[in-house]
Amino acid sequence: MRGRRAAIAAFVAALSAPMVASAGESESRAYVLPAPAYDWTVTLGAEGREEPLFQGSSRERLRPYPIFAVRRYGTPEPFRGPRDGLDVALIDEGKYQVGPVGQFVWSQREQANSPVVRSLGNVPWAGEVGIFAQYWWVPWLRTRTEVRQGFHGHHGIVSDITTDAVVPVGPQLTLSAGPRLTLATTPAVSRLGGEPADSPLVTQKGSPDQVTIGFGVTRSFDIKTPW
């Protein structure tokens, strides 16, 4: 009897062992996260900026600008300041981002009130391409630097350095404010300094203080790369 019971117990143990192993394997497979359905999130939109008619002008004009951004799928939508160029963050480590950037610059000097300014001739539009880097010191404070090379309207190098305090007011509204500094090898700065600011064309016909106010709307959609 004892031998028969031992044989039955061994037989039951042999049958149950694969079942336990199979259950353990199924349980481990159940917690494997599936591959994401998409790879990237693309944001498109348009922005309106109330800005000086030209650098040094006391008149302002509302002008349209495109909005374009690409981020990895599943990451939160990044903050975009009113002076930010069109960028793609190829390196995104949470607190800091680095990547290529582009900017479009309007100029309509022929529409100035002063005939002296108009006689200088118009400055055509300019494109600027380069690189950006930004760092979030805390979740609400960001510093960003852009260095861009101009073409068509000018061929200088322009650098924008900005710091923004970012305050989300609601799910659809974010306010930001902070200092801006533009350095350039050509007269393409947001606040003229030195001799250009003392020029009669600026002090008498224009303004050395250049203010820009912007607002925009965006739409995001997800894509999956074929590779």
C-alpha positions as CSV (number, residue, x, y, z in Angstrom):
1,M,0.0,0.0,0.0
2,R,2.7,2.4,0.9
3,G,4.5,1.8,-2.3
4,R,1.3,2.3,-4.3
5,R,0.6,5.6,-2.5
6,A,4.1,6.8,-3.1
7,A,3.8,6.0,-6.8
8,I,0.5,7.9,-7.0
9,A,2.0,10.9,-5.2
10,A,5.0,11.0,-7.5
11,F,2.7,10.7,-10.5
12,V,0.5,13.7,-9.3
13,A,3.6,15.8,-8.6
14,A,5.0,15.1,-12.0
15,L,1.7,16.3,-13.6
16,S,1.4,19.4,-11.4
17,A,5.0,20.6,-11.9
18,P,4.6,21.6,-15.6
19,M,1.3,23.3,-14.8
20,V,2.9,25.4,-12.1
21,A,5.8,26.3,-14.5
22,S,3.3,27.1,-17.2
23,A,1.3,29.3,-14.9
24,G,4.5,31.2,-13.9
25,E,5.5,31.7,-17.5
26,S,2.0,33.0,-18.4
27,E,2.1,35.4,-15.5
28,S,5.4,36.8,-16.5
29,R,4.3,37.3,-20.1
30,A,1.2,39.1,-18.9
31,Y,3.3,41.9,-17.5
32,V,5.3,42.5,-20.6
33,L,4.4,46.0,-21.9
34,P,3.3,46.1,-25.6
35,A,5.2,48.1,-28.1
36,P,3.9,51.7,-28.4
37,A,1.4,52.3,-31.2
38,Y,3.2,55.4,-32.4
39,D,6.8,56.7,-32.5
40,W,6.5,60.5,-32.7
41,T,4.0,63.3,-32.0
42,V,4.0,66.2,-34.5
43,T,2.6,69.6,-33.5
44,L,1.5,72.1,-36.2
45,G,-0.1,75.5,-35.7
46,A,0.0,79.2,-36.3
47,E,1.1,82.1,-34.2
48,G,0.3,85.8,-34.4
49,R,2.9,88.3,-33.2
50,E,2.4,92.0,-32.6
51,E,5.9,93.2,-33.2
52,P,7.8,96.3,-34.5
53,L,7.4,96.9,-38.3
54,F,11.2,96.8,-38.5
55,Q,14.1,96.9,-36.0
56,G,14.0,100.3,-34.5
57,S,10.5,101.2,-35.6
58,S,8.0,102.8,-33.2
59,R,5.1,101.2,-35.3
60,E,3.9,97.7,-34.7
61,R,2.2,95.2,-37.0
62,L,0.5,91.8,-36.4
63,R,2.3,89.1,-38.4
64,P,1.7,85.4,-38.8
65,Y,4.3,82.7,-38.0
66,P,4.2,78.9,-38.3
67,I,4.5,76.6,-35.3
68,F,6.2,73.2,-35.8
69,A,7.5,70.8,-33.2
70,V,8.3,67.0,-33.0
71,R,8.6,65.0,-29.8
72,R,8.7,61.3,-28.9
73,Y,5.3,59.7,-28.5
74,G,4.0,59.6,-24.9
75,T,6.1,62.6,-23.7
76,P,4.3,65.7,-22.5
77,E,3.8,68.6,-24.8
78,P,6.7,71.0,-24.3
79,F,6.4,74.7,-23.5
80,R,7.0,77.0,-26.5
81,G,8.0,80.6,-25.9
82,P,6.9,83.5,-28.1
83,R,10.5,83.9,-29.5
84,D,11.2,80.2,-30.0
85,G,12.1,79.1,-33.5
86,L,10.9,76.0,-35.2
87,D,12.8,73.1,-33.6
88,V,13.2,69.4,-33.3
89,A,14.7,68.1,-30.1
90,L,17.0,65.3,-31.3
91,I,18.4,65.0,-27.8
92,D,15.8,65.0,-25.0
93,E,16.9,64.1,-21.5
94,G,14.0,65.6,-19.6
95,K,15.6,68.6,-18.1
96,Y,17.5,69.6,-21.2
97,Q,16.9,69.4,-25.0
98,V,19.2,70.0,-28.0
99,G,18.5,70.1,-31.7
100,P,18.2,72.0,-35.0
101,V,16.2,75.2,-35.1
102,G,15.0,77.6,-37.8
103,Q,13.5,81.1,-37.8
104,F,11.7,83.4,-40.3
105,V,12.3,87.2,-40.1
106,W,10.0,89.7,-41.7
107,S,11.0,93.2,-42.7
108,Q,8.9,95.9,-44.3
109,R,10.9,99.1,-44.0
110,E,9.3,100.6,-47.1
111,Q,6.0,101.0,-45.1
112,A,7.6,103.3,-42.5
113,N,6.0,106.7,-41.9
114,S,9.3,108.5,-42.4
115,P,10.3,109.2,-46.0
116,V,13.9,109.2,-44.8
117,V,13.6,105.6,-43.6
118,R,11.8,104.6,-46.8
119,S,14.6,106.1,-48.9
120,L,17.0,103.6,-47.3
121,G,15.2,100.9,-49.3
122,N,13.5,97.7,-48.1
123,V,15.2,94.8,-46.4
124,P,13.8,91.5,-47.7
125,W,12.7,88.6,-45.6
126,A,15.4,86.4,-44.1
127,G,15.7,82.8,-43.1
128,E,17.8,81.6,-40.2
129,V,18.9,78.1,-39.4
130,G,21.1,76.8,-36.6
131,I,21.0,74.9,-33.3
132,F,19.2,75.4,-30.0
133,A,19.7,74.2,-26.4
134,Q,17.5,74.7,-23.4
135,Y,17.5,73.7,-19.7
136,W,14.8,73.5,-17.1
137,W,16.2,74.6,-13.7
138,V,12.9,73.8,-12.0
139,P,9.5,72.8,-13.6
140,W,8.5,76.4,-14.1
141,L,11.8,78.1,-15.1
142,R,13.5,77.6,-18.4
143,T,16.6,79.1,-20.1
144,R,17.0,78.7,-23.9
145,T,19.8,79.6,-26.3
146,E,19.5,79.7,-30.1
147,V,22.4,80.3,-32.5
148,R,21.3,80.8,-36.1
149,Q,23.0,81.6,-39.5
150,G,21.0,84.0,-41.7
151,F,20.4,83.8,-45.5
152,H,18.7,85.8,-48.2
153,G,17.8,89.0,-46.2
154,H,21.0,88.9,-44.2
155,H,24.0,86.7,-43.8
156,G,24.9,87.4,-40.2
157,I,24.9,85.1,-37.1
158,V,22.1,85.8,-34.6
159,S,21.8,84.4,-31.0
160,D,18.7,84.6,-28.8
161,I,19.1,84.0,-25.1
162,T,15.9,83.8,-23.1
163,T,14.7,82.9,-19.6
164,D,11.0,82.2,-19.1
165,A,8.9,81.8,-15.9
166,V,6.1,79.5,-17.1
167,V,2.8,79.6,-15.3
168,P,0.0,77.2,-16.5
169,V,-3.3,78.9,-16.0
170,G,-5.5,76.1,-17.3
171,P,-5.3,73.1,-19.7
172,Q,-5.5,75.4,-22.7
173,L,-3.7,78.5,-21.5
174,T,-0.1,79.1,-20.3
175,L,1.5,82.4,-19.5
176,S,5.2,83.1,-19.6
177,A,7.4,86.1,-19.0
178,G,11.1,86.8,-18.7
179,P,14.2,88.7,-20.0
180,R,15.3,88.3,-23.6
181,L,18.7,89.1,-25.1
182,T,19.7,89.1,-28.8
183,L,23.3,89.2,-30.0
184,A,24.1,89.5,-33.7
185,T,26.8,90.2,-36.1
186,T,24.3,92.4,-38.1
187,P,21.7,94.9,-36.9
188,A,19.0,92.3,-36.2
189,V,18.4,92.7,-32.4
190,S,15.1,93.0,-30.5
191,R,16.5,96.0,-28.5
192,L,19.0,98.2,-30.2
193,G,22.1,99.0,-28.2
194,G,25.2,101.2,-28.5
195,E,25.5,103.5,-31.5
196,P,22.4,102.2,-33.4
197,A,20.2,103.1,-30.4
198,D,21.6,106.7,-30.5
199,S,20.9,107.1,-34.3
200,P,18.4,109.9,-35.1
201,L,16.5,107.4,-37.2
202,V,15.7,105.5,-33.9
203,T,15.6,108.3,-31.4
204,Q,13.6,110.7,-33.6
205,K,11.7,108.5,-36.1
206,G,11.5,105.2,-34.2
207,S,12.0,103.7,-30.7
208,P,15.0,101.9,-29.1
209,D,12.5,99.8,-27.1
210,Q,11.1,96.9,-29.1
211,V,8.1,95.0,-27.6
212,T,6.7,91.8,-29.0
213,I,3.4,90.1,-27.9
214,G,2.4,86.7,-29.3
215,F,-0.4,84.2,-29.2
216,G,-1.0,80.9,-31.1
217,V,-3.0,77.8,-31.6
218,T,-1.7,74.3,-32.2
219,R,-2.9,70.8,-33.2
220,S,-1.0,67.6,-32.5
221,F,-1.1,64.2,-34.1
222,D,0.8,60.9,-33.7
223,I,2.7,59.1,-36.4
224,K,4.6,55.8,-36.6
225,T,7.7,55.4,-38.7
226,P,7.8,52.5,-41.2
227,W,11.2,51.3,-39.9
